[in-house]
Amino acid sequence: MADNSKIEWTDATWNPVRGCVKLSPGCKHCYAETFAERFRGVPGHPYEQGFDLKLIPGKLAEPLRWKASKRVFVNSMSDLFLDEVPEDYIETVARVMALAEWHTFQVLTKRAERMQRLLSTRLAFAARLPNVWWGVSVEDRKYGLPRVKHLQAAPARVRFLSIEPLLEDLGPVDFTGIDGVIVGGESGAKARPLDPEWVRSVREQCDAAGVAFFFKQWGGKRKAAAGRVLDGRTYDALPRSTVAPFPEDARRLRLLEDAEALAAPWLTPPGVLSAAASA
């Protein structure tokens, strides 16, 4: 968890799940995997098991401990809708987001079919929360664009796309029901190239559809040097957030107790916060 994230479109990250499984070309140079695997085998480190999937119930109540409203990227180091993550646990994460109604939660997945199914069933209570954005990753036409259709079919109140890393020209995109689009290139030593025309095409389609457009980065080997200026300006539009006022401390602490009660069944042994769960 980081309550001061360097990711341009969020304020904080919250990781009640760690680790993931590669699914499509966008995963090839996964930054989260690269980071986590550096610490595999380091005794006591949060990523001692590298990028292996792990539930972190000790983090479930974390957003209710923060003392300011934030935009929160949920599971920057995983994917909440991985098949291996139990539905009961996913529901617990969603119920915490419902409690912390003064934060904006940004949920991003490549498992769009599972998200659509759960938002239509046991997560229906969370689908329409005004403080939760539900989003999918889009990197290309073959794997990415079908996820958009699943997102559009989900009964979500706020929908967004993370088109990063953008690996090819997407061609015409149906942005019906999409509230915001974030576009970016891949970064790192093995970064694949980003053609400015691919970005311009998405920007122009967003403009025509009235969709908020955010350009995150050009990426490349020297991300900071490449910057995020597109055609002479930066693009910072995001969906509007509808959140409750930050609560008085007494109410926040009561809600924190509720969140801790939700987390308790997942702790081992029951009710005791283990070192692994809190790392």
N, C-alpha and C positions, 0 to 999 in steps of 0.2 A: 504494500500500500504506500502511496505517496500523496500527501494532502497538498502538495505543490508540484503539479506535473509540468514537464516541459513540452508536452504535446500541445500544439497550437490551439486546438479546438476544445480543450477541456481544462479544468482546474485541478482535478485530482483523479487518481486511479484507485480502484477498490477491487481486490482480488480474493474473493471467498473461494475461488478455485484456482489452482495453478497447474500448468502443463497442458499439452494439447497433442493432436495427431494431425499430420499433414493431409490435406484433402485435395488441393488443386494447385495450378501453377503459381497463384499468388502466395502460396506458402513456401515456395522453394528456398528463399533466403530469409526465413522468419527471424525478425529481430529478437522476439521473446525467447525463442529456442536458443539462439546464439548466446544471449545473455545468461540464460539459466544453465546451459551446459558448461559454462566456464567454472561453475562452482560444484559440479558433480563430484561427490566424494569428499567435500570439505566438511568435516565434522561440525555439526551444530548450525551450519548455514541454512537459511530458508530453502535454498535450492540444492541441498545435499544430494537429493535424488534427481538432480538435473531437471529435465523437462517432462519427467514422468507425471501422469495425471495424479492430482492429490486434492482432496477437499480440505478447505481450511476454515472449519467452523468457528475458530477463535476470531476470525475477521468479520463474521456476519454482522455484529452490532456496531462495527467501526464507524459508519457514517453518522450515527447518533452521538458519537463522542466529539465530533468536530464542532467548533464554536462559531462557525460562519456558514452561510449558504454557499454551495459550490455546484459547478457542473462536474459530474462524476462519471468517468469512463469505467464501466463495469467489466471486470476481467480483461484487463489489458494484457495479461499473461496467460490467457486461456480462451475458451469459448464456452459460455454458459450452457449451450445446447448440444454439447458433445453427447453422443449416444451413451457414453459410460457414466455421465452425471445423472444420478437418480432424479426422477420427477419430483419426489418429495423435497429434495434439496433445492431444486430450481424454484419450487413454490415458496420455500422458506426465504430465498433471496428476494423474490418478488414481494413477499409480505413485509420484509424489512424496507424495501423501497417505498411501499405504501405508507409505512409508519413515518419515514423521514421525508415528509411531503414538502419540506422547504429546500431540498436539493433537487437538481435536475439530473436524472440518471440516463446515461447513454449506453444502451445495450447493443452490441454489435456481434453478428454471427455469420458464419458460412453455412451453418446447418439450418437453412431457411425453412425447409419442409417441417422439421421438428418444431421450430418456433411457431410457424403458422398453426400447426395442430394444437399445440399447448395453449396458445393465445385464444383459440376457439373453444377450449374445453376448461381444464382446471386453472388456467391462468386468465380466464375471462375477467376476473376482478381487477387484474393489473393492466389488461390491454388498453383500457380507456383512461388510465391515470394521466392527468395533465402534466405531471412532472417526470414522466418516463418517455424517452425516445426509443423506438424499436428500429434497429437498422440491420442491413446486410452489407457484406463486402462484395465488391464487384471489381474484377481485374481484367476480364476479357468477355468476348461474346459467348463462347461455349459454356463456361462454368459460371460466369458472373451474372449475365442477364437473366437466366432462368430464376435466380434467387429474387430478382426484383418482382417477378410475377407472384411468387409466394408471399412476399412482403405485402404487396398490394391486396392480396386475398385475405390477409390477416386483419382482424378487427381492431387494428391499432389506432390510437388517437393521433400520435405523432410518429411519422415514418421518415427515416433518413438513409442515405447511401454513403458508404465510404468507398470511393473509387480509387483505391490505393493498394498496391502499386498498379497504376494504369499501364497495361502491357501492349495495348493495340487500340486502333480506332474502333470505337464501339458501334459506329453507324447510328442510325435512328434509334432513339430510346424513348419508350413510353414512360413519362414521368407523372402519369395520373396518380393522384393520391400521395405523392412524395412531397415532403415539406422542406427537405434540405439535402444538398449534395456536397460532399467533401472530396476533392480531387488532389492526388499527390503522386509523385514519382518515387521509385525505390531508392533507398540510400544504402551506403556501405560499399565495401571493396568490390563486391560482385554485382553492383547495381545494374539492372537492365535499363536501356535508354528510354526516355520519355520524349515523344515528338510533340512540340508545341501545338501542332494542328489537332492532335487528339484532344488536348485540353480545351482549345478554342471551340471545338465542336460541342463538347459537353456544356461549356459556358453559354454558348448561343442557344442551345436547346433549353437549358434551365431558364434563361432570360425569357424565351418565348412562352414557357410554361408557367412563369411566375414562381419558380422554385429558388429558394435561397442557395447561393453558390459560394463555396469557401475553397480557395486554392491554398493548400497546405505547404507544398514545397516542390521544387524541381528534383531534389534528391541528388543522386550521384555519389561519387567517392568523397566529395567535399560538400556536404549538404549545406553547411553554414555559408560557404562562399557562393553557392548557387542561389541561395535565397528563395523567396516566394513571390517575387514581382512578376506579374503577367501583363504584357503590353503596357508597361509604364505605371502600373498600380497594383495594390494588393486587394484581394477579395476576401472579405471577412463575414459575409452574411451567413447566419445560422437560423434554424427554426426558432420561433418565439417560445420562450419557456413560461409556463404558467405554474408558479409555485406558491405555497403558503408563506406567510411571513415567518421569519425565524422566531421560534418560540421562546418564551421566558424559560429561564434555566430549570425551574421546578418542573415544568411540563416536559421539557426535553429529557430530564432525568427519569421521569416516569415512563416515557416512551422507550428510553434506553433499557429500562428494566423489562419492558415487553419484548424488545428485540433480543435481549439476553435469554429470556424464557424460550423464545423461538429457537435459539441456537443450542440450548442446553441438551436436547436429545441427541445432538450430533457430536457432542464432546465425549472423549474417552479418557478415563472412565466417566460415566454420566455425571454431569454437573461440575466436573473438574476441568479446568483449562490446562491442557498439557502444553509442554514447551513446544512441541511440534505444531500444535494447533495455533499457537500465538506468534510463531516466528514470522 
